[in-house]
Amino acid sequence: MGPFVKLVTPLLAGLLSTGVTTPADRRSGLETFYQQRLDWTACGSGYQCAKLTVPLNYRKPRGAKIRIGVIKLPATGVKSGSVVLNFGGPGGSGVTALALNKNVVSAKLRERFDIVSFDPRGVGVSAPVRCYTPSELDTYHAMDLTPDTPAERKKVAQAQKRFDQACRARSGRLLAHVGTPDAARDLDVMRAALGDRKLTYLGFSYGTYLGAFYAEMFPKNVRALVLDAAQDPSLPPAKASESQGGGFELAYRSFLRDCFKRAGCPFRKRTYRAALKETEALFARADRAPLRNNVDARQVNEAVVRWGVISALYSEQSWPLLRKALAEARRGDGDTFLRLADIYHERLPDGSYTNMQEAYRAITCADRGGAACATWPVRAKVEPRALRAKGAPPILVVGTLRDPATPYREARALAAQLSSGVLLTYDGDGHTAYRKGSACVDRVIDRYLISATAPRRDVRCPKI
């Protein structure tokens, strides 16, 4: 078992949300929600923002309500509809992600469509789940990821239980209602509020599961769905975690092949086996004694180093930072590893955090449970199973061969499960494929989203 499988298996079980068939588009008592129109107001730099009202509990539509934050870039030309984006996580803020990147889609798409994103329920500005203070989160994210003794394992279990209890104390009323089934229902209410008869959607990572789940629930409401960096909803929690661990192993191997070609590569020997031994030795050294932190008072321990490595493997653009972090660590310094870990956990410069990690746990545990959610206060609602989306038009599934977080085989599996799945394969590195430099990938996705006509057969895009 490699270092990333060992890391991911005990702590990230539950990352890949799973599905269950539910009745499609039951609107009894939901007419008011479906009839609403969004009241857009300018929110800076050409963006418009609004709030979508939805029931907290879809089984009790006359009960408590929550509001979903929505953002859009209006079409630059003659509008033909909306493209709704989900940036993944679960727990990632779509409002923030779109606000930070107008180029997340092509100019061709922007000309024809309003580009819309949102914070799913429990996330960001949409009834956010909160559990800990910033200082408590600092401690939580430094928790031992690879406990070696019964005493260490007990300490980790107690720390996780305290976190889960804090989530219940601060956000208890939300926890039973932040899973993917409710988010998919919100997405359909949003489609109607946008004035679109059918949904055009681009989902990344966890957003692929949300999109596939939407198609399972509302197949007749689908116009075109792109599921980039796809997850396999049929995998049980342990298998899903093992799969992701293998993805990070493959990504680290790819990073090392590139590193060995660089003059500043910090490894003494240019072989994968030797470099892996050095990496394991670094983890062990940081476990015994934290690296120096010249930034603040936090400890750069083994957990921080591991999170830093994982953070950097999501994108080739971060590989220079990882080389720098590894070189610093040989001198005993951990500043760059701390920076990378903070990026992963969305720790802001003022020491505060977004609620991404808290929402991540709330959504994954609400969806699937498993051993990693043993002390979570709400029982999971769904089970692993293949999603078929029978009756939906062609759905484009995208997989990158060396994706660390959602291994390629999962995209292949989802495309095969969906009754109308078409697979786009990209021979590349990093997490997600669209707008990452491949003209081939961008051309296929843009053509499909604009025309709603999928390729007749699976497509493979070459390495760039």
ABEGO torsion letter per residue (X at the ends): XBAAAAAAAAAABGABBBBBBBBBGBABGAAAAAABBBBBBBAEGGBBBBBBBBBABAABAABBBBBBBBBBBBBABBBAEBBBBBAEOBGBBAAAAAAABAAABBAAAAAABBBBBBBBBGBEABGBBBABBAAAAAAAAABBABBABAAAAAAAAAAAAAAAAAAAAAAAAAAAAABAAAAAAAAAAAAAAAGBABBBBBBBEAAAAAAAAAAAABAAABABBBBBGBBBAABBAAAAAAAAAAAAAAAAAAAAAAAAABAABABABBBAAAAAAAAAAAAAAAAABBBBBAABABBBBAAAAAAAAAAAAABAAAAAAAAAAAAAAAAGBAAAAAAAAAAAAGBBAAGBBBAAAAAAAAAAAAAAEEAAAAABABBBABBBBBBAGBGBBBBBBBBBAABAABBAAAAAAAAAABAABBBBBBBBBEBEABGAGBAAAAAAAAAAAAAGBBBABBBBBBBX
